[in-house]
Amino acid sequence: MKIRHATALWLSLPALLLLAVPFLTLIGVTHWQHLQLAWGDGSAIVTSLGLGAIALLLIFISGLPVAWWLSQARGLARLMVELLVMIPLLTPPLAMGILLVSAYGPYSVPGELLSKFGWTLVNNPAAFVLAQWYGALPYFITSARSAFAGVPMDILEAGRTLGASPWQRFWRLSIPLAAPGLASASALAWARAMGEFGIVMIFAYFPQGMPVQLYNNLQNNGIDAVYVLLWLLLLFTLPVPLISFALSRRV
């Protein structure tokens, strides 16, 4: 058995190196003694963190009932909803950005209705939040659904036998038992929203968050101008999902 494990580890090295080398390279090429924010980086950080927090709240509120329903439902209706969730998840982000412009842009029916009130849903904070919301919501639903599916049915059945209403079974049994998985789902959604580039680039180029600002820095000033903001993007997105994953593996 040990020989098999050793062989599997050696065979795993190409994949592990492929994953690790870019991050190890980043450590080596960063000019640590000359770290400073480029012009516009500060506002990009505020935009991503502030509007990202709003998007995460909307993702949690809107995605939680969908994830719960999917974990409990059966039949054709569940299949249709699953497909509806999976299609945006599998669609390339640039294509989703074009779809959002087509659906909510100034020449769409919702866009024309908003324009009558002097509002628009492109290249403004509301569009930025919508882009993050749309991009990360399927990831949250998929992960949260797995968390709810892991709640033992006999516990829920015992609650029903004791007279608990569906709402009570959801709030007092399912939510506490699924809490670690829901935390991981929220962390995954946060990382996905913070790193969203394709949808934001097409649908909400302004205000510019960290991913778009990274692209602009790279285009305007070269690779050396991106490292500080890149490190900050990783700092704001990676720790929470990684900690949630580590804690869930220990449960």
Residue pairs with C-beta under 8 A, 6 or more apart in sequence:
26 227
26 230
26 231
29 227
30 227
30 231
31 224
31 227
35 227
35 228
35 231
36 228
37 228
37 229
38 217
38 221
38 225
38 228
38 229
40 208
40 213
40 216
41 213
41 217
41 228
41 229
41 232
43 207
43 208
44 208
44 209
44 210
44 212
44 213
44 229
45 210
45 229
45 232
45 236
47 125
47 128
47 207
47 208
47 209
47 210
48 194
48 209
48 210
48 211
48 233
48 236
49 236
51 125
51 128
51 129
51 132
51 207
51 209
52 132
52 190
52 193
52 194
52 209
54 129
55 129
55 132
55 133
55 136
55 193
56 136
56 186
56 189
56 190
56 193
58 129
58 133
59 133
59 136
59 137
59 140
59 186
59 189
59 193
60 140
60 186
60 189
62 133
62 137
63 137
63 140
63 141
63 144
63 185
63 189
64 144
64 182
66 81
66 85
66 141
66 145
67 140
67 141
67 142
67 144
67 145
67 147
67 148
67 185
68 144
68 145
68 148
68 170
68 174
69 81
70 78
70 81
70 82
70 85
70 141
70 145
70 148
71 145
71 148
71 149
71 151
72 148
73 81
85 138
85 141
85 142
86 138
86 142
88 96
88 134
88 135
88 137
88 138
89 138
89 139
89 142
91 99
92 198
93 135
93 196
93 197
93 198
93 199
94 198
94 199
94 201
94 202
96 134
96 135
96 198
96 199
97 131
97 198
97 199
97 200
97 201
97 202
97 203
98 202
100 130
100 131
100 134
100 199
100 202
100 203
101 122
101 202
101 203
102 108
103 110
104 110
104 111
104 121
104 122
104 127
104 130
104 203
105 111
105 121
105 122
106 112
106 115
106 120
106 122
110 121
111 120
111 121
111 122
114 120
114 121
120 127
121 127
121 130
122 203
122 204
123 203
123 204
123 205
123 206
124 204
124 206
124 207
125 207
127 203
127 204
128 200
128 204
128 207
128 209
130 203
130 204
131 196
131 199
131 200
131 203
131 204
132 193
132 194
132 196
132 199
132 200
133 193
134 199
135 192
135 193
135 196
135 199
135 200
136 189
136 190
136 192
136 193
136 196
137 189
139 185
139 188
139 189
139 192
140 185
140 186
140 188
140 189
143 181
143 184
143 185
143 188
143 189
144 178
144 181
144 182
144 185
146 181
147 178
147 180
147 181
147 182
147 184
147 185
148 174
148 178
148 181
150 177
150 178
150 181
151 173
151 174
151 177
151 178
152 177
155 173
155 177
156 169
156 173
156 174
159 168
159 169
159 172
159 173
160 169
164 172
164 173
175 182
180 244
180 247
180 248
180 251
181 248
183 244
184 241
184 244
184 245
184 248
187 240
187 241
187 243
187 244
187 245
188 241
190 237
190 240
190 241
191 237
191 238
191 240
191 241
194 209
194 210
194 211
194 233
194 236
194 237
195 211
195 233
195 237
196 209
196 211
197 211
197 212
197 215
200 209
200 211
200 212
201 211
201 212
201 215
205 212
208 216
210 229
210 232
210 233
210 236
211 233
213 229
214 226
214 229
214 230
214 233
217 225
217 226
217 229
218 225
218 226
